[in-house]
Amino acid sequence: MNRYDDLMEVPDGWGFVTSMDRREFLKLTATGLLVSVVVEPLLALRAEDAQGGRGGGYPSDPNAYVHIGADGRVTCFVGKIEMGQGTMTSLPQLVAEELNVALTAVDIVMGDTDVCPWDMGTYGSLSIRQFGPVLRLAAAEARATLTHLASERLQVPATDLVVENGTVRHRTDTTRSVTYGALTEGKRIERRIEGKPELEPARSYSVVGRTAARRDAVEKVTGKALFAGDIPRDGVLHARILRPPAHGATLQSADTSAAEALPGVRVVREGDLIAVLHPHWDEADKALALVKATFSPSPSTLDNANIFEHLEKTAPAGRTIREGGALADGEKLAATMFEQSFYNAYVAHAPMEPHSATATVEDGKVTVWASTQTPFPLKSQLANALSLPPEKVRVMTPYLGGGFGGKSASRQAIEAARLAVAVGKPVRVIWSREEEFFYDTFRPAAVSKVRSGIDTAGLITFWDYLVIGAGERGSEHIYAIPHHRTVTRGGWNANTPGLHPFAIGPWRAPAANSNAFARESHIDTMAAKAGIDPVDFRLKNLSDARMRRCLTEAAKTFGWTPRPGPSGRGWGVACGTDAGTYVCTMAEVKVNKATGEVRVVRVVTAQDMGLVVNPEGALQQMEGCVTMGLGYAFTEEVRFKNGEVLDKNFGSYELPRFSWVPVVENVLVPSDLPSQGAGEPAIVTIGAVIANAIFDGAGARVRHMPMTPARVKAAM
């Protein structure tokens, strides 16, 4: 059975949680359902699979995930977090479907390490496709147990019973029924069932596959939503922390006397951590400005101009990801050969909510509310940093104002906790925008090199692909090519010391954006040389049925008419895969040949993501991918020199604007496959589809992202 510590959190409505002590919680569970069953292990993950190398895998006890109260309300507990992707809506849909209850009767508690089951983190579009089956099985086990209990209560065989809206009833005799709440009222049930219960068949779904309103929508649009920096704590101190001017610079001296002389200011000096604290943010900011510090210069000599040459020279040795046939044989079959290089700049995550955390210490236990995608790995990090046993650390994650892979390191949470322990009072750390850029784990700069060939019929005979810096995700080609090789050197998850001048990490569909840009741009180059329409060229070289369906559906919705490029229309197409999902995107652009400025007029994306749990939620994610993708395609490029990040705010680092957003049309391609990823796939094709549309409209092949007006004009 579950073990709960003295402070327990239970749902308050559906959004957040309120505290109650152990005695009150036991009263609640005494009138609810805690099921004990014998089941097969639920997707147990090895410890080394968890981010940070910790975590024991998903628990096999369904009580870890589902609680049914005496009133019939259901609470699901999940270690995932909500950062705008909509899982606080779609995960309860899975539970409601398997338990046969109304969606409005299901509450959810997320990202609380004291009451939720262990989870490695929210990233990789894994919430539905990997964790979803675990949650579904837990709910199915609860339903099966309740059905057996109802069978005993009603004195009828379990096979004669059905469940409707939280009530177990006889198939034909409607007078013989009992509610979930009645079955659990006043007692704690421990019932063991053998084997693995059956999941609800897709043909009977009434909740899954239907649009459900976003549960976070009202709070967010009315400003009531709480983020980690909003958590109210009496006596909280705002902390401002001394930072180096550049990566690699080291502190030589720091004079904090002027800051200490200010009323109400507290100064903490603890090893590498020097902070000023005050009840008001602006006063803490003034105090920080009075700290006189000297730093040694950064040893880095890298900047935007020399970074690509540096990557090619210093990246680790290549690793072959996939190969087949023989490149030499493919070259002999080629009538025309091609060779191109493609370049991607560093890209920031730039979330609207900067990293923030609020930390308290009460009765020897540290509690941290953190904007993090990885609450359980963070708990382990905090325990290590504070030299505390894990049970003395609790992490809670309220809403995140954007993560995109960038809120996994959680440095700010460790800083808040260390300072709270040092001063014995609640401490809040909210990074400034300058800190957000400085400590970001950027999408790495990358170089992609492609060699290929086609025969006289327009069939690709060989494909030789090397990507440096980005990583392997999305690097494998998707076409029917007999002779091929894909090699990677370095990547976002393999930061070789000295390779990058600052931290790098995953950025929405990590590596796949860079790889799709290079692959699909190169495919279009071959199509144009062959004199074949780019859609027809892809179909000619595609054998994968899912990708062919996506391409066909996109062309149908877009109204594509075949014409070899460059046609002057400004039409582009690009295909890609990510997180088990297939996408095809088409776009129309207008290119100002005098200035190089590009305006995207229309974007159509067809996506095969298997079973769609919440269709409207999936479409929202696709729209978000298109909009966010405009940024990395056109403007987002981190400028730096000698370890200093030159972009410090949105005055120089430009994000997509409302005026840029084109007409967006999305198609969910029907599929019988299990649910695949939704939050990332549709972004991987955006850079490529725009590059191909620019080529079609202006005859200019831009091979360096972002595709600024200067680069577009130079390509023309």
C-alpha positions in Angstrom: 0.0 0.0 0.0 1.0 3.6 -0.4 3.1 5.2 2.4 2.4 8.9 3.0 4.5 11.2 5.1 3.0 13.6 7.8 2.3 16.3 5.3 0.0 15.1 2.5 -1.4 16.9 -0.5 -4.9 16.1 -1.9 -6.7 17.7 -4.8 -8.4 21.1 -4.3 -10.8 21.1 -7.2 -8.7 20.0 -10.2 -5.9 22.5 -10.4 -3.7 22.5 -7.3 -3.5 20.9 -3.9 -4.1 21.8 -0.3 -2.3 20.5 2.8 -3.8 18.2 5.3 -2.1 16.2 8.0 -1.7 12.5 8.2 -4.7 11.9 10.4 -7.0 13.8 8.1 -5.6 12.0 5.1 -6.2 8.6 6.7 -9.8 9.6 7.3 -10.1 10.3 3.6 -8.6 7.0 2.6 -10.6 5.0 5.1 -13.7 5.9 3.1 -12.0 5.4 -0.3 -10.5 2.7 -2.3 -6.9 1.5 -2.1 -6.6 -1.6 -4.3 -3.9 -4.2 -3.9 -3.5 -6.5 -6.8 -1.0 -9.0 -8.3 0.1 -7.7 -11.7 2.9 -7.8 -14.2 5.5 -5.1 -13.7 4.4 -1.8 -15.2 7.1 -0.7 -17.6 9.8 -0.8 -15.0 12.6 1.5 -15.9 16.2 0.8 -15.0 17.7 3.3 -12.6 20.2 4.4 -15.2 17.4 5.3 -17.6 16.2 8.0 -15.2 17.5 11.5 -15.8 20.4 12.1 -13.4 20.9 8.4 -13.0 18.4 8.0 -10.2 14.9 6.7 -9.7 13.6 3.2 -9.4 11.1 3.0 -12.3 7.4 3.2 -12.3 5.7 1.5 -9.3 3.7 -1.6 -10.0 1.1 -0.8 -7.3 -1.9 0.9 -8.9 -2.6 2.7 -5.6 0.3 4.9 -6.6 -1.7 6.3 -9.5 -5.5 6.1 -8.7 -7.6 6.8 -5.6 -11.4 6.6 -5.6 -13.1 8.4 -2.8 -16.3 7.6 -0.9 -18.1 10.2 -3.0 -17.1 8.5 -6.2 -14.6 11.1 -7.3 -11.4 9.8 -8.8 -8.0 11.3 -8.2 -5.0 10.3 -10.4 -1.5 11.0 -9.2 1.2 11.5 -11.9 4.8 12.5 -11.7 4.4 14.5 -14.9 4.1 18.2 -15.0 1.9 20.7 -17.0 3.8 23.2 -19.0 1.2 24.0 -21.6 1.2 20.7 -23.5 -2.3 19.8 -22.0 -1.5 16.5 -20.2 -3.5 17.6 -17.1 -6.5 17.2 -19.4 -5.5 14.2 -21.6 -4.2 12.0 -18.8 -7.5 12.2 -16.9 -9.2 11.3 -20.1 -7.4 8.0 -20.1 -8.4 7.3 -16.5 -12.0 8.3 -17.1 -12.1 5.9 -20.1 -10.8 2.9 -18.2 -12.8 3.4 -15.1 -16.0 4.3 -17.1 -16.6 7.5 -15.2 -17.3 11.0 -16.4 -14.3 13.1 -17.1 -15.6 15.8 -14.8 -15.3 13.3 -11.9 -11.6 12.9 -12.3 -9.1 15.1 -10.6 -5.3 15.1 -11.1 -2.3 15.8 -8.9 0.9 16.4 -10.8 4.6 16.7 -10.1 4.6 16.4 -6.3 7.4 14.0 -5.1 5.7 13.3 -1.8 2.5 11.9 -3.2 3.0 11.1 -6.9 4.7 8.0 -8.3 8.3 8.4 -9.4 8.8 9.7 -13.0 11.9 10.5 -14.9 10.6 13.8 -16.2 8.3 15.5 -18.7 10.1 15.6 -22.1 10.4 13.7 -25.3 6.7 13.7 -25.9 6.5 10.7 -23.6 3.6 11.6 -21.3 0.9 9.9 -23.4 2.9 7.4 -25.5 5.0 6.0 -22.6 3.3 6.9 -19.3 -0.2 6.7 -20.7 -0.3 2.9 -20.9 0.9 2.7 -17.2 -1.9 5.0 -16.0 -4.5 3.2 -18.1 -3.5 -0.2 -16.7 -3.7 1.1 -13.1 -7.2 2.4 -13.8 -8.2 -0.9 -15.5 -7.0 -2.8 -12.5 -9.1 -0.6 -10.2 -12.2 -1.2 -12.4 -11.6 -5.0 -12.4 -11.3 -5.1 -8.6 -14.5 -3.0 -8.1 -16.4 -5.2 -10.5 -15.4 -8.3 -8.5 -16.5 -6.5 -5.3 -19.8 -5.6 -6.9 -20.2 -9.2 -8.0 -20.1 -10.3 -4.3 -22.3 -7.4 -3.1 -25.0 -8.0 -5.8 -24.6 -11.8 -5.8 -24.3 -12.1 -9.5 -21.4 -13.3 -11.7 -18.9 -10.6 -12.6 -19.5 -11.5 -16.3 -23.1 -10.3 -16.0 -22.0 -6.8 -14.8 -21.1 -3.7 -16.7 -19.8 -0.3 -15.5 -21.5 3.0 -16.5 -20.5 6.4 -15.2 -19.0 5.0 -12.0 -21.8 2.5 -11.3 -21.5 -1.2 -11.6 -24.9 -2.7 -12.7 -26.4 -5.9 -14.0 -26.6 -6.0 -17.8 -30.4 -6.5 -17.9 -31.7 -5.9 -14.4 -31.2 -2.2 -13.7 -32.4 -2.5 -10.1 -29.2 -4.4 -9.3 -26.4 -1.8 -9.2 -23.9 -0.3 -6.8 -21.7 2.8 -7.2 -18.0 3.0 -6.8 -18.5 5.3 -3.8 -20.9 2.8 -2.2 -18.4 0.0 -2.7 -15.6 1.9 -1.0 -17.5 3.8 1.7 -16.4 3.3 5.3 -13.7 0.6 4.6 -10.3 0.1 3.3 -10.3 -2.6 0.6 -7.4 -4.9 0.0 -8.3 -7.3 -2.7 -5.9 -9.4 -4.9 -6.8 -10.3 -8.4 -4.8 -12.6 -10.6 -3.4 -11.7 -14.0 -3.6 -8.6 -16.1 -7.0 -6.9 -16.6 -8.4 -6.2 -20.0 -8.2 -2.6 -21.3 -11.2 -1.0 -22.8 -11.3 -1.6 -26.6 -10.9 1.4 -28.8 -14.2 0.8 -30.5 -16.0 1.5 -27.2 -14.2 4.8 -26.3 -16.5 7.6 -25.3 -13.9 10.0 -23.7 -10.6 9.2 -25.4 -10.6 10.5 -29.0 -13.0 13.3 -28.2 -12.1 16.9 -27.6 -12.0 18.0 -23.9 -11.7 21.6 -22.8 -8.3 22.5 -21.4 -8.4 22.4 -17.6 -5.8 25.1 -17.2 -7.4 27.5 -19.7 -9.5 29.6 -17.4 -6.9 30.1 -14.7 -4.3 31.1 -17.3 -6.4 33.6 -19.2 -7.7 35.2 -16.1 -4.3 35.5 -14.4 -5.1 33.2 -11.5 -2.6 30.5 -12.4 0.2 30.1 -9.9 3.8 29.5 -11.0 6.8 28.7 -8.9 7.6 32.3 -8.3 4.0 33.1 -7.2 3.8 30.6 -4.3 2.8 32.7 -1.2 5.0 32.2 1.8 5.1 34.5 4.9 8.4 36.2 5.3 9.8 35.2 2.0 13.1 36.8 1.0 13.9 37.6 -2.7 17.4 36.5 -3.6 19.7 38.1 -6.2 22.9 36.2 -6.9 26.3 37.4 -8.1 27.0 36.1 -11.6 30.1 36.0 -13.7 30.2 38.2 -16.8 31.1 35.3 -19.1 31.2 31.5 -19.1 34.6 30.4 -18.0 35.3 33.6 -16.0 36.2 32.9 -12.3 35.6 35.0 -9.3 38.8 36.7 -7.9 37.3 38.9 -5.2 34.0 40.3 -3.9 33.3 43.2 -1.6 29.8 43.0 -0.2 30.1 45.6 2.6 28.1 48.3 0.8 25.3 45.9 0.2 25.3 44.7 3.8 24.9 48.3 5.0 21.5 48.7 3.3 18.5 48.3 5.6 16.9 44.8 5.6 19.5 43.3 3.4 21.0 39.9 4.2 24.2 38.7 2.5 25.0 35.0 2.1 28.5 33.8 1.1 28.6 30.1 0.9 31.4 28.7 -1.4 30.6 29.6 -4.9 27.3 31.2 -3.9 27.2 34.9 -3.1 23.7 36.3 -2.7 21.9 39.3 -1.4 18.4 38.9 0.0 15.6 41.3 0.9 11.8 41.1 1.3 11.5 43.2 -1.9 12.9 42.2 -5.3 13.9 45.8 -6.3 15.7 46.3 -3.0 17.6 43.1 -3.4 18.5 44.2 -7.0 19.9 47.5 -5.7 22.0 45.7 -3.1 23.4 43.4 -5.8 24.5 46.4 -7.8 26.6 47.5 -4.9 28.6 44.3 -4.7 32.1 45.0 -6.1 33.5 41.9 -7.7 36.4 41.1 -10.0 36.6 38.1 -12.3 39.3 36.6 -14.4 38.6 36.7 -18.1 37.1 33.7 -19.9 39.6 31.6 -21.8 37.1 31.1 -24.6 38.0 32.6 -28.0 34.8 31.4 -29.8 32.2 33.5 -31.4 29.4 33.4 -34.0 32.0 33.6 -36.8 34.3 30.8 -35.9 32.1 28.3 -34.2 31.3 26.1 -37.1 35.0 25.6 -38.0 35.6 24.9 -34.3 32.9 22.2 -34.3 34.2 20.5 -37.3 37.7 20.4 -35.8 36.9 19.4 -32.2 33.8 17.3 -32.3 34.3 13.7 -31.1 34.8 10.9 -33.6 31.9 9.9 -35.8 29.5 7.2 -34.8 27.5 5.3 -37.5 23.8 5.4 -36.7 22.6 3.5 -39.7 23.9 2.1 -42.9 23.0 -0.3 -45.7 24.3 -1.3 -49.1 27.6 0.2 -50.2 28.2 3.9 -50.9 30.6 3.1 -53.7 28.0 1.0 -55.5 25.5 3.8 -55.1 27.9 6.3 -56.6 28.4 4.1 -59.7 24.6 4.0 -60.2 24.3 7.8 -60.0 23.9 10.0 -63.1 24.1 13.1 -61.0 25.8 13.6 -57.6 25.3 16.4 -55.0 27.2 17.7 -52.0 26.0 20.4 -49.7 26.7 21.7 -46.1 24.0 23.2 -43.8 24.5 25.3 -40.7 22.4 26.0 -37.6 23.0 28.6 -35.0 22.6 28.2 -31.2 19.0 28.7 -30.2 17.7 29.8 -26.8 14.6 28.3 -25.1 13.4 31.7 -24.2 10.3 30.7 -22.1 8.0 33.4 -21.0 8.4 32.3 -17.4 12.0 32.5 -16.4 13.5 29.8 -14.1 12.0 30.3 -10.6 11.8 28.5 -7.3 10.5 29.1 -3.8 12.1 27.1 -1.0 11.2 26.7 2.7 12.7 24.7 5.6 10.2 23.4 8.2 11.0 20.8 10.9 14.2 19.8 9.1 12.4 19.2 5.8 13.1 21.3 2.7 10.2 21.9 0.4 10.8 23.5 -3.0 8.2 24.7 -5.5 10.2 24.8 -8.7 9.7 25.5 -12.4 11.2 22.2 -13.5 10.4 19.5 -16.0 12.1 16.9 -13.7 10.8 17.1 -10.1 12.1 13.6 -9.1 15.6 14.0 -10.5 15.6 17.5 -8.9 14.7 15.9 -5.5 17.8 13.7 -5.8 20.0 16.7 -6.7 18.7 18.7 -3.7 19.3 15.8 -1.3 22.9 15.6 -2.6 23.5 19.4 -2.5 22.1 19.7 1.0 23.5 16.4 2.4 20.0 15.4 3.4 18.2 12.0 3.2 15.7 12.0 0.3 12.7 11.8 2.7 13.7 15.2 4.0 13.3 16.8 0.5 10.1 17.5 -1.3 9.6 19.1 -4.8 6.3 20.4 -6.0 5.8 21.7 -9.5 3.0 24.1 -10.2 2.3 25.4 -13.7 5.4 26.0 -16.0 5.3 29.0 -18.3 7.1 27.1 -21.0 9.9 24.5 -20.9 10.7 23.1 -24.3 13.5 21.0 -22.8 15.2 23.9 -21.1 13.8 23.5 -17.5 15.5 20.3 -16.6 18.8 21.4 -15.0 16.9 23.4 -12.3 19.9 25.3 -11.0 17.6 28.0 -9.6 15.9 25.5 -7.3 19.2 24.3 -5.8 20.1 28.0 -5.2 16.8 28.7 -3.5 17.1 25.7 -1.2 20.7 26.4 -0.3 19.8 30.0 0.6 16.7 28.9 2.6 18.8 26.6 4.7 21.4 29.3 5.2 19.0 32.0 6.4 16.4 29.8 8.0 13.6 31.6 6.1 11.6 31.1 2.9 13.6 32.2 -0.2 12.5 33.0 -3.7 14.8 32.9 -6.7 13.5 34.3 -10.0 16.0 34.7 -12.7 16.2 37.9 -14.6 15.9 37.7 -18.3 19.7 38.2 -18.5 20.3 35.3 -16.2 17.8 33.2 -18.2 19.9 33.7 -21.4 23.2 33.3 -19.6 22.4 30.0 -18.0 20.2 28.6 -20.8 21.1 25.1 -22.1 21.0 26.2 -25.7 20.1 24.1 -28.7 23.6 23.4 -30.0 25.0 24.9 -33.2 25.4 22.3 -35.8 26.9 21.5 -39.2 25.3 18.9 -41.5 27.1 17.5 -44.6 25.2 15.6 -47.3 26.5 13.7 -50.3 24.0 11.9 -52.5 23.2 10.8 -56.1 20.2 10.2 -58.4 19.9 8.1 -61.5 18.3 9.2 -64.7 14.8 8.2 -63.5 15.1 10.4 -60.4 15.7 7.6 -57.9 18.1 8.2 -55.1 21.0 5.8 -55.5 23.1 6.7 -52.4 22.9 9.0 -49.3 25.9 9.8 -47.1 25.0 12.0 -44.2 27.1 13.5 -41.4 25.8 15.7 -38.7 28.2 17.5 -36.3 26.9 19.0 -33.0 23.1 18.5 -33.2 22.7 14.8 -32.3 21.2 11.7 -33.8 17.5 12.3 -33.2 15.9 12.6 -36.7 19.2 12.0 -38.5 18.2 8.8 -40.2 16.7 9.3 -43.7 13.1 8.3 -44.3 13.4 7.4 -48.0 13.9 4.1 -49.9 17.6 4.5 -50.6 19.6 1.2 -51.3 23.0 2.6 -50.4 23.3 4.8 -47.4 25.2 5.8 -44.3 24.3 8.2 -41.4 27.1 9.3 -39.0 26.9 11.7 -36.0 29.6 13.5 -34.2 28.6 15.0 -30.8 25.1 16.2 -29.9 22.9 18.0 -27.4 23.3 15.0 -25.0 27.0 14.6 -25.6 28.7 17.9 -24.7 32.4 17.1 -25.1 34.4 19.4 -22.8 35.7 22.4 -24.9 33.3 21.7 -27.7 30.8 24.4 -26.8 31.5 27.7 -24.9 28.4 27.3 -22.7 25.8 24.7 -21.7 23.7 23.0 -24.3 20.7 20.7 -24.0 17.5 19.4 -25.5 15.3 22.0 -27.4 11.8 20.9 -28.6 12.5 17.9 -30.7 16.2 18.1 -30.1 18.4 17.6 -33.1 15.4 16.7 -35.3 15.0 20.3 -36.4 18.5 20.6 -37.7 18.5 17.2 -39.3 15.2 17.7 -41.1 16.4 21.1 -42.3 19.5 19.6 -44.0 17.8 16.4 -45.3 14.6 18.0 -46.7 16.5 20.9 -48.2 18.9 18.5 -49.9 16.0 16.4 -51.2 14.5 19.5 -52.8 17.9 20.3 -54.4 17.9 16.8 -56.1 14.3 17.2 -57.2 15.0 20.5 -58.9 18.0 19.1 -60.7 16.0 16.2 -61.9 13.2 18.5 -63.1 10.6 16.7 -61.0 8.0 18.2 -58.8 9.2 18.0 -55.1 6.1 16.1 -54.0 6.3 13.7 -56.9 10.0 13.2 -56.2 9.4 12.3 -52.6 6.6 9.9 -53.5 8.9 8.3 -56.1 11.5 7.7 -53.4 9.1 6.8 -50.5 8.1 3.3 -49.6 6.9 4.0 -46.0 3.1 3.8 -46.1 2.6 6.2 -43.1 4.7 8.9 -44.7 3.1 8.5 -48.1 -0.3 9.0 -46.4 0.8 12.1 -44.6 2.3 13.5 -47.8 -0.9 12.7 -49.8 -3.2 14.2 -47.1 -1.1 17.4 -46.9 -1.1 17.8 -50.7 -4.9 17.3 -50.8 -5.6 19.9 -48.1 -3.0 22.3 -49.5 -4.3 22.0 -53.0 -0.8 21.1 -54.3 -0.5 21.0 -58.1 2.7 19.4 -59.5 5.3 21.7 -60.9 9.1 21.4 -60.9 10.9 24.0 -58.8 11.7 26.7 -58.7 8.3 27.5 -60.0 8.0 31.1 -58.7 4.9 30.2 -56.6 6.8 30.1 -53.3 5.5 26.7 -52.4 7.5 24.3 -50.2 7.1 20.8 -48.8 9.1 18.9 -46.1 8.6 15.5 -44.3 9.8 14.3 -41.0 9.4 12.0 -38.0 9.8 12.5 -34.3 8.6 10.8 -31.2 7.0 8.0 -33.2 4.9 10.5 -35.2 5.0 11.2 -38.9 4.5 14.7 -40.3 4.4 16.4 -43.7 4.3 20.2 -43.9 3.5 22.4 -46.9 3.9 26.2 -46.9 3.5 29.2 -49.2 5.8 32.2 -48.8 6.3 35.6 -50.4 9.9 36.7 -50.9 10.8 40.4 -51.2 13.7 40.0 -53.7 14.9 43.6 -53.0 15.3 43.1 -49.2 15.4 39.4 -48.7 12.5 39.5 -46.3 10.2 36.5 -46.3 6.5 36.4 -45.2 4.8 33.0 -44.6 1.3 33.1 -46.0 0.0 29.7 -45.3 1.1 26.4 -43.6 -0.6 23.0 -43.8 0.6 20.1 -41.7 -0.7 16.5 -41.9 0.3 14.4 -38.8 0.0 10.7 -38.1 0.3 10.3 -34.3 -1.5 7.1 -33.8 -4.5 7.2 -31.4 -5.4 10.8 -30.6 -6.5 11.2 -27.0 -7.7 14.8 -27.2 -8.0 16.0 -30.8 -8.3 19.7 -30.0 -5.3 19.5 -27.7 -3.2 17.8 -30.5 -4.2 20.5 -33.0 -3.1 23.2 -30.4 0.3 21.5 -30.1 0.7 21.5 -33.9 -0.2 25.2 -34.1 2.3 25.9 -31.3 5.0 24.0 -33.2 4.3 26.0 -36.4 4.5 29.3 -34.5 7.6 28.5 -32.5 9.2 27.1 -35.6 9.0 30.5 -37.3 11.5 31.7 -34.7 14.3 29.2 -35.3 13.7 29.6 -39.0 13.9 33.4 -39.3 15.4 35.1 -36.3 16.5 33.1 -33.3 20.3 33.0 -33.1 22.3 33.4 -29.9 25.1 35.9 -30.3 28.2 35.4 -28.2 31.9 36.2 -27.9 34.7 35.0 -25.7 32.3 33.3 -23.3 29.9 36.2 -23.0 26.3 35.8 -24.1 25.6 39.0 -26.0 21.8 38.5 -26.2 20.4 39.5 -22.8 16.7 40.1 -23.6 14.1 40.2 -26.3 15.4 43.5 -27.6 18.0 41.7 -29.6 16.8 38.1 -29.5 13.6 38.2 -31.5 10.8 35.7 -31.1 7.9 35.1 -33.5 5.4 37.9 -33.4 1.6 37.7 -33.9 2.0 39.5 -37.2 4.2 36.7 -38.5 1.6 33.9 -37.9 0.2 32.6 -41.2 -3.0 30.8 -41.9 -2.4 27.5 -40.2 -4.4 24.3 -41.3 -3.7 21.0 -39.6 -4.8 17.5 -40.4 -4.8 14.6 -38.0 -4.3 11.5 -40.2 -6.4 8.6 -38.9 -4.3 5.7 -37.5 -4.8 2.4 -35.8 -1.5 2.7 -34.0 -1.1 3.4 -30.3 -0.7 7.0 -29.3 2.5 8.6 -30.3 4.1 12.0 -29.5 2.2 15.3 -30.1 4.2 18.1 -28.5 7.2 18.2 -30.8 6.9 16.5 -34.2 5.2 19.3 -36.1 8.1 21.7 -35.4 10.8 19.6 -37.1 9.7 20.4 -40.6 9.3 24.2 -40.3 12.8 25.3 -41.1 13.0 23.0 -44.1 9.6 23.8 -45.5 10.3 27.5 -45.4 13.7 27.0 -47.0 12.2 25.0 -49.8 9.4 27.5 -50.3 12.0 30.3 -50.5 13.9 28.3 -53.2 10.7 27.7 -55.1 9.7 31.4 -55.0 13.1 33.1 -55.5 15.5 30.4 -56.7 17.7 30.9 -53.6 18.9 28.0 -51.6 19.5 29.2 -48.0 21.6 26.7 -46.1 22.2 28.6 -42.9 19.5 29.0 -40.2 18.1 31.4 -39.1 17.3 32.5 -42.6 17.6 36.2 -42.1 16.9 38.8 -44.8 20.7 39.2 -45.3 21.2 35.5 -45.8 18.2 35.2 -48.2 19.5 38.1 -50.2 23.0 36.7 -50.3 21.6 33.4 -51.5 19.8 35.1 -54.4 
